[in-house]
Amino acid sequence: MKLMWQQAPENTLESLRHGIQSNDGIEFDVRMTRDGELIIHHDPEVSVPIQQLPHAYSWVENHTLDELTSLGFLSFRSMLEDTQLQTEWRDKGKMGCVEFKRPHPRALYGGGFFGKKQHISHVAMMMEQTELLLKEFEIPSENTVYYSFHTGMESSVQSSGAGRPWAALAPYVPPFGNHHTKRMRGMTQFFTTSIARLIESNRRAGASMTPCAIEYFTPPMSRIPLGYAGGLYGAKAERLSSRQRGFPIYVWPTPLDLEHDVLAAGLTGLTDCSDPEASWLPSGHLRWTHPATRPLDAIQQQTLMNATHENHKEILHQLRCETTPWSECDLQRRNELVEMWRKKWKWEESTSSILERSKDATPPWEAIRLIGHRGSGKTSRPVFK
């Protein structure tokens, strides 16, 4: 009897390992501990029942690495030491999206509600440590992007000397407040910043991509920002590609019912579903979770589109058997794939220059991807019960 897949808690080694194997990469959250180490953890408060906390402080940053790992949380170093994960990230061209989390203003390193210099310094310190670890484990720069809900991201990058791709998450969500107040703060930026303005502001700042909320592309919310409205279909999707010109947009979260449309519009999706049995999408399409690292040519794309619910598992098996990973593609196939992508999504660089920049096993920076959010997807609270 076949056992049903059980999703591991978010940001754990099991979740990250499964997520990076099942998709084109993973996104995960990094915080700094009281003793200056890096821990993989999303929430500002330690995500365990309060009675399990080792002392009165609930903020992650007020705990040592040993205290947090004893509760089940994963250190960044331990994550990188995993040979399975290393191989996917370093050798197979998978993407690692590193989200730096600012502490609550009252936590250690928090800097208070108006301590912008401290906020910039803290994120820069995390970047510096991350750079050292990624270099130690030989993770390629082109397989990594740094981002954060941090208005001083550009300053933090400059202060740290980090040489990897980076961007600021939008709309900005502060590291304090409840769900409703955070959304209200985020709506202010959302209302005043169209997707076109977001793309151009990231370009001007020297960022390498634009990570943004799904609401920028789905009505009625997509009609709220002042200025150009983005979209996933028809003329709006065409105009969006013309604005991007190959500049990547990472969309969070990407629900299953919109996954096909997000990828078809030339956008990268962050998914909360890495269930191996989720092979048929609610939109009526066969699911392909490796658009960058196991790319389909035009004929294979048509085979994918023609699949029916009745035959989709056979088609999926066929495509998995016949599709060559990007890391194993010869120059001719890479050239054909990039040329197809360029025409479809209006990339501005020539095929030859894109391929010159694409190193070894890593797909082009412009390529659309499906990324596992917090590994294999967000899970319930507390993370460890």
C-alpha positions, 0 to 999 in steps of 0.5 A: 500500500502506497503511503501518502506524502506527509509535508515536513514543517517549514524551513526544516532540513527535510522540507528544504531538501524535498522542496529543492528536489521537487522544484527549480529551487527553494526560498527560506528565511534567515535570522541572527541568534543572540550569539551571532549565528544564522538560524533558519526561521520565519516568525519574529517569535520562536515558533513553539508553544510558549511553555517550551521556551527556555526563558521569558524572551519570545523573540528569536534573536534573544536566543542562542543557536544551541537553544534554537537547534535544541527546539528543532530549528535548523542552523544555516551551516547545518543546512549547507552541510547536507550533501543532498541539498548541496548537490541540488543547489551547487551542481544542478543549477537550482536557485536559493532565495535567501530572505533576511528577516529583520527582528522585532524592534524590541528584540535584540538587534531590533534597533527600536522602531526608528533605528534605520541605521541599526536596521541597515547594519543588522541586515548587512551583518547577516549578508556578510555571514551568509556570503562567507558560508556560501563561499565556503560551500562553493554555492555559485552566485548565479544560483542565489538571490538575497531579498528582504522586507527592508527599505534600506536593502540597497544600503545594506548590500553596499555596506556588506560588500555582497556581490550576489543578486539582490532585491527588496520585497514589495509591498513592504511589510514591517517586522511588527504588528498583527496580520491586519496592521501589517497588511494596512502598512503594506497597502500604502506602498501597494496603492502608490507603486504600480508594477511598472514603477516597481520594476524600474525602481529595482532596475535603477537601484541595481537590483537583479529582479523584482519579488512581489505579491500575487495581488499585483496581477490578479483583479480586483486588487491589481486595479488598485495601484496608481499607474500601470496595471499588471496582468496574467492574460492577453494585452496586459500580459503582453505589456508586462513582458514588454516592461520586463524585457527579461527582468525576472519577477518572482511572485509570492504566493503562487496558488495552485489555481494560478500556477499555470497562468503565472508561469505562462506569463513569464513570471517565476512562482513561489509555491506552497505545494510540493506534494508529489501527487499534485500533478494535475492543476485546478486550472486543467493543466498538467503540472511541470515543476522544473521549467528552468532546470528541466526545460521543455522545448516547443514540442514537449510544451505542446505535449504538456498542454494537450494532456488530459486528466485521464492520461496526464500521469502517463504524459508526465512519466514520458516527459520526465524520461525524455527531458534533458536537464539544463545542466546536461543540455548541449549548446545547440539545445540551450540555444534553441531553448533560449531563442524560444524563451526570448521570442515568447517573453520579449527578452532584450538581450541576444541569445548569444549574450545570454548563453555567455552569461549562463555558467555551467549548470545554471539556467539563464537568470531570465528563465522562469522558475518554480520555487518551493516557499520555505522549502516544501511550503508554509505550514501551520503554527506553531512550527514545532508543537 
